[in-house]
Amino acid sequence: MIRKRIPTLTLALLIPLAGLVAACSSSAMGVTNQSAQPQPLATAPAPTLLPTPSPTADVSKAFLAALAGGRFSARISGQVQIGSLSAPVSGTYEANAGDVHQKLTIDLPGNPQTTESLTIDGVSYVLREGRWFQKPAGGGSDSSALTKAMLSVVDTGVVTRDGRQLHHLAPPAGTSIPLSTLGLTDAAGGTGTVSLDFYAADVGTPLAMAITARWTDVGSNLPSVMSVEFAFANVGGQIRIAPPGQVWTPFSSKRYGYSLAYPSDWEVKRGTRGHPDEFLSANVESLYAMRVPSGGYSLNAGVSSFVAGLRRASPTAKIVSNRATRIDGIKARRLEIAWTAKGQKYSSIVVIAVKGSYAYILQVYGLRGDLATLRVYMDGFADTFRIGSGRSSTPSG
């Protein structure tokens, strides 16, 4: 129960920072990028390189102006603790004028978990088991209250932090930041406290952001705390964020009772009675997916029947391999097939599984000699395949 919650809690902390950039950039803030423009930093400056802070200078406007350009990177570190379970958090965050790349690892004992996401041109993507999926619009945590708190920060004066004299910026006293802004409502029952602190150099250059949340875990009634720090670097510098590779799209078939994901640049033609769902690439690859009554056959008997039918229909067909595999946690067989039709050589990979009164069949086609590409596609289809059209076809992360 705890392991399931932790990744959701910490990932939500990264969301409001992008909102802060957008809000800082709006004309309503009255802050422009020309105000106290910081010099690009390769790393956080060493103590000896920092100017002596002025205890009377208010750097809050310069601080917000420095973030308004939306170009910076950050190193993430922290800790999550629920009762006696403690897990360190680490990661990176990159922002480039609205585009964001974030990666977070929660080092649970014996079960480290990493999440990675991208936002490019306003569209968000999440990496699941090596494949990018577009995230649906809406949902997630409501970060408006946290963004508002960020924009209201005031310079409380100079403090000593990690051996350095830094300006401490925080929301005005009495500012309330609900746990829901961090996505903690489900785990914490909506009760708890959130604190937000920034630290900056004398010219307003952002150096660190610290967020701490404390609550009582609903499921276990255990005291819980999460502290995450962003160490800023390269503020105002050149940040390059690459777009995602091939993006996969979830698909659900009520007719055949399954769901899977397919490359988003493929076309889909839903099957009619007795005809499979078709997924067509812009090249020669295609996928056919359906289920048929198993007729009481076991998996091996069903595969033998399939092979016999294949050889009757295509005498040139050759079974290159036939091995055991699993889809959606159940036993399956994976066959690689080669054949010739009208002088053209073809390859195919077929995955067959039997559950209850149905046999489920996935079959990828392509030209002979391109079997490696077919294997990559079939891996994606099989990894995201779920029996039951109401289930998610994106692997959990």
C-alpha positions as CSV (number, residue, x, y, z in Angstrom):
1,M,0.0,0.0,0.0
2,I,2.8,2.4,0.9
3,R,4.9,1.5,-2.1
4,K,2.0,2.3,-4.4
5,R,1.5,5.8,-3.0
6,I,5.1,7.1,-2.8
7,P,5.8,7.6,-6.5
8,T,2.6,9.5,-7.0
9,L,3.3,11.8,-4.1
10,T,6.8,12.8,-5.1
11,L,6.1,13.2,-8.8
12,A,3.4,15.7,-8.1
13,L,6.0,18.1,-6.6
14,L,7.5,18.7,-10.0
15,I,4.3,20.0,-11.6
16,P,3.9,23.5,-10.0
17,L,7.3,24.7,-11.1
18,A,6.2,24.9,-14.7
19,G,3.1,26.8,-13.7
20,L,5.3,29.3,-11.8
21,V,7.3,29.9,-15.0
22,A,4.2,30.6,-17.0
23,A,2.7,32.9,-14.3
24,C,6.0,34.8,-13.9
25,S,6.1,35.4,-17.7
26,S,2.6,37.0,-17.8
27,S,2.3,40.8,-18.1
28,A,0.0,40.9,-15.1
29,M,3.0,40.2,-12.9
30,G,4.7,43.4,-13.9
31,V,8.0,41.6,-14.1
32,T,10.0,41.3,-17.3
33,N,13.0,39.2,-18.3
34,Q,15.1,42.4,-18.6
35,S,14.8,43.0,-14.8
36,A,17.9,41.7,-13.0
37,Q,18.8,39.3,-15.8
38,P,21.1,36.6,-14.2
39,Q,24.2,35.3,-15.7
40,P,24.1,31.6,-16.8
41,L,25.4,29.3,-14.2
42,A,27.0,26.0,-15.0
43,T,26.6,24.9,-11.4
44,A,25.5,26.4,-8.1
45,P,28.2,29.0,-7.3
46,A,30.7,28.1,-4.6
47,P,30.5,30.1,-1.3
48,T,33.6,32.1,-2.1
49,L,32.1,33.3,-5.5
50,L,28.9,34.7,-4.0
51,P,28.8,38.4,-3.3
52,T,28.3,39.4,0.3
53,P,24.5,39.5,0.7
54,S,22.9,42.8,1.6
55,P,20.5,42.2,4.5
56,T,18.4,45.2,3.5
57,A,18.1,44.4,-0.3
58,D,14.8,42.8,-1.4
59,V,15.6,40.4,-4.2
60,S,12.1,38.9,-4.6
61,K,11.3,40.8,-7.9
62,A,14.7,39.9,-9.3
63,F,14.2,36.3,-8.2
64,L,10.9,36.0,-10.0
65,A,12.3,37.7,-13.1
66,A,15.1,35.2,-13.2
67,L,12.6,32.4,-13.4
68,A,10.3,34.2,-15.9
69,G,12.6,33.3,-18.8
70,G,11.7,29.6,-18.1
71,R,15.2,28.3,-18.8
72,F,17.0,26.5,-16.1
73,S,17.9,23.0,-14.8
74,A,17.7,21.6,-11.3
75,R,19.1,18.7,-9.4
76,I,16.5,17.0,-7.2
77,S,17.2,15.4,-3.8
78,G,15.1,14.5,-0.8
79,Q,13.5,11.9,1.3
80,V,10.1,10.3,1.8
81,Q,9.2,8.7,5.1
82,I,6.0,6.9,6.2
83,G,6.4,5.5,9.6
84,S,9.6,3.5,9.7
85,L,9.8,3.2,5.9
86,S,12.3,5.7,4.4
87,A,13.3,6.1,0.8
88,P,15.7,8.7,-0.7
89,V,14.6,10.7,-3.7
90,S,16.8,11.9,-6.5
91,G,16.3,13.2,-10.0
92,T,16.6,16.0,-12.5
93,Y,14.4,18.8,-13.9
94,E,15.0,20.8,-17.0
95,A,12.8,23.7,-18.3
96,N,13.0,25.6,-21.6
97,A,10.4,28.3,-22.0
98,G,7.5,26.0,-21.2
99,D,9.0,22.7,-22.3
100,V,9.9,20.5,-19.3
101,H,11.8,17.2,-18.9
102,Q,11.7,15.6,-15.4
103,K,13.1,12.4,-14.1
104,L,12.7,11.1,-10.6
105,T,13.9,8.0,-8.8
106,I,12.6,6.7,-5.4
107,D,15.1,4.3,-4.0
108,L,12.8,1.9,-2.2
109,P,14.8,-0.9,-0.6
110,G,15.1,-3.7,-3.1
111,N,12.6,-2.0,-5.5
112,P,13.9,1.4,-6.9
113,Q,11.3,3.1,-9.0
114,T,11.9,5.7,-11.7
115,T,9.4,8.0,-13.4
116,E,10.1,10.2,-16.3
117,S,7.9,12.7,-18.2
118,L,8.1,15.4,-20.9
119,T,6.0,18.4,-21.8
120,I,6.6,19.7,-25.3
121,D,4.6,22.5,-26.9
122,G,1.9,22.1,-24.2
123,V,1.5,18.3,-24.6
124,S,2.6,16.0,-21.8
125,Y,4.1,12.5,-22.1
126,V,5.1,9.9,-19.6
127,L,7.6,7.1,-20.0
128,R,6.3,3.6,-19.1
129,E,8.6,0.6,-19.4
130,G,10.6,2.2,-22.1
131,R,7.7,3.6,-24.2
132,W,6.3,7.1,-24.3
133,F,2.6,7.7,-23.8
134,Q,0.7,10.9,-24.2
135,K,-1.0,11.9,-20.9
136,P,-4.7,12.8,-21.2
137,A,-5.5,16.5,-20.7
138,G,-6.7,17.5,-17.2
139,G,-6.5,15.4,-14.0
140,G,-3.6,15.4,-11.6
141,S,-3.1,17.8,-8.8
142,D,-4.5,21.3,-8.7
143,S,-1.4,23.3,-8.3
144,S,-3.0,26.8,-8.4
145,A,-2.7,27.4,-4.7
146,L,0.9,26.4,-4.7
147,T,1.7,28.6,-7.8
148,K,-0.1,31.5,-6.0
149,A,2.1,31.0,-3.0
150,M,5.2,30.9,-5.1
151,L,4.3,34.2,-6.7
152,S,3.7,35.9,-3.4
153,V,7.1,35.1,-1.9
154,V,8.8,37.9,0.1
155,D,12.4,38.3,1.0
156,T,12.7,37.5,4.7
157,G,16.4,38.4,4.9
158,V,19.8,36.7,4.8
159,V,20.3,33.3,6.4
160,T,23.2,30.9,6.6
161,R,22.5,27.7,4.6
162,D,25.0,25.0,3.9
163,G,27.8,27.4,4.8
164,R,26.6,30.1,2.5
165,Q,24.9,33.5,3.1
166,L,21.7,33.4,1.0
167,H,18.5,35.4,0.8
168,H,15.5,33.4,2.1
169,L,12.2,33.9,0.3
170,A,8.9,32.5,1.5
171,P,5.2,33.1,1.2
172,P,3.8,35.7,3.7
173,A,3.0,34.4,7.2
174,G,-0.3,32.6,7.4
175,T,-0.3,31.4,3.7
176,S,-2.1,28.1,3.5
177,I,-0.9,25.5,1.0
178,P,-3.3,22.5,0.9
179,L,-1.9,19.0,0.5
180,S,-4.1,18.6,-2.6
181,T,-1.7,21.0,-4.6
182,L,0.9,18.2,-4.3
183,G,-1.4,15.4,-5.2
184,L,-1.5,14.2,-1.6
185,T,-5.3,14.2,-1.0
186,D,-5.9,10.5,-1.4
187,A,-3.0,9.4,0.7
188,A,-3.3,12.0,3.4
189,G,-7.1,12.5,3.6
190,G,-6.5,16.2,2.7
191,T,-5.0,17.1,6.1
192,G,-1.5,18.1,6.9
193,T,0.9,21.0,6.3
194,V,3.1,22.2,3.4
195,S,6.0,24.6,3.6
196,L,7.7,26.3,0.8
197,D,11.1,28.0,0.8
198,F,13.4,29.6,-1.8
199,Y,17.0,30.6,-1.5
200,A,18.7,33.1,-3.8
201,A,22.0,35.0,-4.4
202,D,22.2,38.7,-3.7
203,V,21.3,39.5,-7.4
204,G,18.2,37.3,-7.1
205,T,19.6,34.3,-8.9
206,P,17.6,31.3,-7.8
207,L,19.8,28.7,-6.1
208,A,17.3,26.3,-4.3
209,M,13.7,25.5,-3.7
210,A,12.6,23.4,-0.8
211,I,9.2,21.8,-0.3
212,T,8.2,19.9,2.9
213,A,4.9,18.1,3.4
214,R,3.8,16.5,6.7
215,W,0.6,14.4,7.1
216,T,-0.8,11.2,8.7
217,D,-1.1,8.4,6.3
218,V,-4.8,7.3,6.1
219,G,-4.2,3.6,5.4
220,S,-1.7,3.0,8.2
221,N,-2.3,6.0,10.5
222,L,1.5,6.6,10.5
223,P,3.1,10.0,10.6
224,S,4.6,10.9,7.2
225,V,6.9,13.5,5.9
226,M,8.3,14.3,2.4
227,S,11.1,16.8,1.8
228,V,12.3,17.6,-1.7
229,E,14.9,20.2,-2.7
230,F,15.6,21.6,-6.2
231,A,19.1,22.9,-6.6
232,F,19.0,25.3,-9.5
233,A,21.7,25.6,-12.2
234,N,22.2,27.1,-15.6
235,V,19.5,29.8,-14.9
236,G,18.9,31.7,-18.1
237,G,21.3,29.4,-20.0
238,Q,20.8,27.2,-23.1
239,I,18.6,24.2,-22.2
240,R,17.8,21.7,-24.9
241,I,14.9,19.3,-24.4
242,A,14.5,16.7,-27.0
243,P,10.9,15.6,-28.0
244,P,9.8,12.0,-27.1
245,G,10.6,9.2,-29.4
246,Q,7.8,7.0,-30.8
247,V,4.6,7.7,-28.8
248,W,2.1,4.9,-28.1
249,T,-1.6,5.4,-27.9
250,P,-4.0,3.2,-25.7
251,F,-6.8,1.3,-27.6
252,S,-9.7,-0.6,-26.2
253,S,-11.8,-3.2,-28.1
254,K,-15.2,-3.9,-26.6
255,R,-16.0,-6.4,-29.4
256,Y,-13.0,-8.6,-28.6
257,G,-12.6,-7.8,-24.9
258,Y,-9.0,-6.5,-24.8
259,S,-6.9,-3.4,-24.7
260,L,-3.4,-2.6,-25.8
261,A,-1.3,0.3,-27.0
262,Y,-0.1,1.0,-30.6
263,P,2.3,3.6,-32.2
264,S,0.4,6.9,-32.5
265,D,1.3,7.3,-36.2
266,W,-0.5,4.0,-37.1
267,E,-4.0,3.9,-38.3
268,V,-6.7,1.8,-36.7
269,K,-9.6,0.0,-38.3
270,R,-12.0,-1.6,-35.8
271,G,-13.0,-5.1,-36.7
272,T,-16.5,-6.3,-37.5
273,R,-18.0,-9.6,-36.6
274,G,-15.5,-12.3,-37.5
275,H,-12.8,-9.8,-38.7
276,P,-9.9,-8.7,-36.5
277,D,-9.1,-5.1,-35.4
278,E,-6.4,-3.8,-37.9
279,F,-3.5,-1.5,-37.0
280,L,-1.7,-0.2,-40.0
281,S,1.7,1.6,-40.2
282,A,2.8,4.0,-42.9
283,N,5.2,1.3,-44.1
284,V,4.4,-2.4,-44.6
285,E,4.0,-3.4,-41.0
286,S,0.5,-4.2,-39.6
287,L,-1.1,-5.8,-36.6
288,Y,-4.2,-7.9,-36.5
289,A,-5.8,-8.6,-33.1
290,M,-9.0,-10.4,-32.1
291,R,-10.3,-13.3,-29.9
292,V,-12.1,-16.4,-31.0
293,P,-13.9,-19.1,-29.0
294,S,-11.3,-21.6,-27.7
295,G,-13.7,-24.6,-28.3
296,G,-12.3,-26.1,-25.1
297,Y,-8.8,-26.3,-26.5
298,S,-5.8,-25.9,-24.2
299,L,-3.1,-23.4,-25.2
300,N,-0.8,-26.0,-26.8
301,A,-3.7,-27.7,-28.6
302,G,-4.9,-24.3,-29.9
303,V,-1.5,-23.5,-31.2
304,S,-1.2,-26.8,-32.9
305,S,-4.6,-26.2,-34.6
306,F,-3.4,-22.8,-35.7
307,V,-0.2,-24.2,-37.2
308,A,-2.1,-26.9,-39.0
309,G,-4.5,-24.3,-40.5
310,L,-1.6,-22.1,-41.5
311,R,0.1,-24.8,-43.4
312,R,-3.1,-25.7,-45.2
313,A,-3.6,-22.1,-46.3
314,S,0.1,-21.3,-47.0
315,P,2.1,-24.4,-47.9
316,T,5.3,-22.3,-48.1
317,A,4.9,-21.1,-44.5
318,K,7.8,-22.1,-42.2
319,I,7.7,-21.9,-38.4
320,V,11.0,-20.2,-37.6
321,S,10.5,-20.4,-33.8
322,N,7.8,-21.4,-31.3
323,R,8.5,-20.5,-27.7
324,A,6.6,-19.9,-24.4
325,T,5.9,-16.4,-23.3
326,R,3.3,-14.5,-21.2
327,I,0.8,-11.7,-21.9
328,D,-1.2,-10.0,-19.2
329,G,0.3,-12.4,-16.7
330,I,-1.0,-15.6,-18.4
331,K,0.8,-18.3,-20.4
332,A,1.1,-17.8,-24.2
333,R,3.0,-19.0,-27.2
334,R,5.0,-16.8,-29.5
335,L,5.6,-18.0,-33.1
336,E,7.8,-16.5,-35.8
337,I,6.7,-17.4,-39.3
338,A,8.2,-16.9,-42.8
339,W,6.4,-17.5,-46.1
340,T,6.3,-16.4,-49.7
341,A,3.3,-15.1,-51.7
342,K,3.4,-14.1,-55.4
343,G,7.2,-14.0,-55.3
344,Q,7.3,-11.7,-52.2
345,K,8.8,-12.9,-49.0
346,Y,7.0,-12.1,-45.7
347,S,7.5,-12.5,-42.0
348,S,5.0,-12.7,-39.2
349,I,5.0,-12.9,-35.4
350,V,2.0,-14.4,-33.7
351,V,1.2,-14.5,-30.0
352,I,-1.7,-16.8,-28.8
353,A,-3.1,-17.0,-25.3
354,V,-6.1,-18.9,-24.0
355,K,-8.2,-17.7,-21.0
356,G,-11.6,-19.0,-20.2
357,S,-13.6,-19.7,-23.2
358,Y,-11.6,-17.5,-25.6
359,A,-8.3,-17.6,-27.4
360,Y,-6.6,-14.2,-27.9
361,I,-4.5,-13.7,-31.1
362,L,-2.1,-11.0,-31.9
363,Q,-0.4,-11.2,-35.3
364,V,2.2,-8.7,-36.8
365,Y,3.1,-8.8,-40.5
366,G,6.0,-7.3,-42.4
367,L,8.5,-8.0,-45.1
368,R,11.0,-10.8,-44.7
369,G,14.4,-9.5,-43.6
370,D,12.8,-6.9,-41.3
371,L,12.1,-9.4,-38.4
372,A,14.0,-7.2,-35.9
373,T,11.5,-4.4,-36.5
374,L,8.5,-6.7,-36.1
375,R,10.0,-8.0,-32.8
376,V,10.1,-4.4,-31.4
377,Y,6.5,-3.8,-32.4
378,M,5.3,-7.1,-31.0
379,D,7.1,-6.5,-27.8
380,G,5.2,-3.2,-27.4
381,F,1.8,-4.8,-28.3
382,A,2.3,-7.8,-26.0
383,D,3.6,-5.7,-23.1
384,T,0.6,-3.4,-23.1
385,F,-2.0,-6.1,-23.9
386,R,-4.7,-6.5,-21.3
387,I,-7.6,-8.9,-21.3
388,G,-10.8,-6.9,-20.6
389,S,-11.6,-3.8,-22.6
390,G,-12.1,-1.7,-19.4
391,R,-8.5,-2.1,-18.2
392,S,-5.6,0.2,-18.8
393,S,-3.3,-0.7,-21.7
394,T,-0.5,1.4,-20.3
395,P,1.9,-0.5,-18.0
396,S,2.0,0.9,-14.5
397,G,5.1,2.7,-13.5
